[in-house]
Amino acid sequence: MDDLYWVNGCLRAGSLGNPSARRQESREMSEKLIRLAVYGTLMKGERNEHWGADARRRVPCTIRGVLYDTGWGYPAFVPDGSGRDVAAELLEVTQETLARIDVLEGYPRLYVRETVVATLADGRVVQALVYVMRKLPEGARIVGRNRDKKD
């Protein structure tokens, strides 16, 4: 149970009497979280989801651009303001988690990170990093190009 204590004339609940809990709270507050929009194999239910398993937050979003089938078993995203809304997930990760995902993505050799606008389900927009393939492989095909658009 949290301790009650006074701060500047206000009653607060917290861990004032528990130094280890205060250190944990302090670490969490000072920890800089990075927004990362993921698509393809890093999304929930996909084979590489576990690389972002310790994300502090994972919510559906869309990012505007073009998604390609590389033919290598994973997709590539290219940001394009006049492109389509691509289904993605917004993760909030630590620098350590981002560094691990960088290894999976072959950053910076195969993929680079760019900042894009991610639109959340409630319509809010946030800026996030996304992995963009440096050079699309020959024969890469746009995913969903021939699908009928349904509103």
C-alpha positions in Angstrom: 0.0 0.0 0.0 1.3 3.5 -0.8 2.3 5.8 2.0 0.5 9.1 2.5 2.6 12.2 2.9 2.3 16.0 2.7 4.0 18.0 -0.1 3.5 21.8 -0.4 0.3 21.6 1.7 -1.2 18.7 -0.3 -1.8 15.1 0.8 -0.1 12.7 -1.6 0.0 8.9 -1.9 3.2 7.3 -3.0 6.3 5.5 -1.9 8.0 8.2 0.2 8.9 5.6 2.9 10.2 3.0 0.4 13.6 4.0 -1.1 13.7 1.2 -3.6 10.2 2.0 -4.9 11.2 5.7 -5.2 14.3 4.8 -7.3 12.0 2.7 -9.5 9.5 5.5 -9.9 12.4 7.9 -10.6 13.9 5.6 -13.2 10.5 5.3 -15.0 9.9 9.0 -15.0 13.4 9.8 -16.3 13.3 7.0 -18.9 13.0 8.5 -22.4 10.5 6.5 -24.4 10.7 6.5 -28.2 7.7 6.3 -30.4 8.2 3.7 -33.1 5.6 2.8 -35.8 6.0 -0.9 -36.8 4.4 -2.8 -39.7 4.7 -6.3 -41.0 6.5 -8.9 -39.0 6.9 -6.7 -35.9 3.1 -6.3 -35.4 1.1 -8.2 -32.8 0.5 -11.8 -33.8 3.4 -11.8 -36.3 6.6 -13.8 -36.0 8.8 -10.9 -34.8 6.3 -9.4 -32.3 8.5 -10.6 -29.4 11.3 -8.1 -30.4 9.0 -5.3 -29.1 7.4 -7.4 -26.3 8.7 -5.0 -23.6 7.2 -1.9 -25.2 5.5 0.3 -22.6 2.6 0.8 -25.0 1.4 -0.9 -28.2 -1.6 0.6 -30.0 -3.0 0.4 -33.6 -2.2 3.3 -35.9 -1.8 4.1 -39.6 1.1 5.6 -41.4 0.9 7.1 -44.9 3.0 5.6 -47.6 3.5 2.6 -49.8 4.0 -1.0 -48.5 6.1 -3.3 -50.6 6.4 -7.1 -50.7 10.2 -7.5 -51.0 10.0 -11.2 -51.8 12.3 -11.9 -48.9 9.6 -12.8 -46.3 9.2 -9.3 -44.9 7.8 -6.1 -46.2 9.3 -2.6 -46.8 7.6 0.7 -46.2 8.3 3.9 -48.1 6.7 7.1 -46.6 4.6 9.0 -49.1 2.2 11.8 -48.1 0.0 11.0 -51.2 0.2 7.2 -50.5 -2.3 5.0 -48.7 -2.9 4.5 -45.1 -0.8 1.5 -44.1 -1.9 -0.5 -41.0 0.8 -0.3 -38.3 1.2 -0.3 -34.5 2.7 2.5 -32.4 5.1 1.2 -29.8 6.7 3.3 -27.1 10.1 1.7 -26.4 13.2 2.4 -24.5 16.5 3.1 -26.2 17.6 -0.4 -25.3 14.6 -2.0 -27.0 15.1 0.3 -30.1 18.8 -0.9 -30.2 17.6 -4.6 -30.2 15.1 -3.9 -33.0 17.8 -2.1 -34.9 19.7 -5.4 -35.0 16.7 -7.2 -36.5 16.1 -4.5 -39.0 19.7 -4.4 -40.1 19.9 -0.7 -39.2 21.6 1.3 -40.6 22.8 -1.0 -43.5 19.5 -2.4 -44.7 16.9 0.0 -43.1 17.2 3.6 -42.0 14.8 5.3 -39.5 12.7 8.2 -40.6 10.2 10.3 -38.8 6.6 10.0 -40.0 3.1 11.0 -38.8 1.2 8.2 -37.2 -2.6 8.5 -36.9 -4.2 6.8 -33.9 -7.6 5.2 -33.9 -9.1 8.2 -32.1 -7.8 10.5 -34.8 -4.9 12.0 -32.8 -1.6 12.3 -34.7 1.9 11.8 -33.3 5.3 11.7 -34.8 7.1 8.4 -34.7 10.1 6.7 -36.1 9.6 4.1 -38.8 12.1 1.7 -40.5 12.4 2.5 -44.2 14.4 0.1 -46.5 17.4 1.9 -48.1 17.0 0.3 -51.5 14.0 -1.8 -52.6 15.0 -5.1 -54.1 14.5 -5.6 -57.8 11.0 -7.1 -58.3 9.5 -5.6 -55.1 5.7 -5.3 -55.5 3.3 -2.9 -54.0 1.1 -4.6 -51.5 -2.6 -4.3 -52.2 -2.3 -2.3 -55.4 -5.1 -4.1 -57.1 -7.5 -4.3 -54.2 -10.9 -2.6 -54.4 -11.0 0.3 -52.0 -13.8 -0.1 -49.4 -15.0 2.8 -47.4 
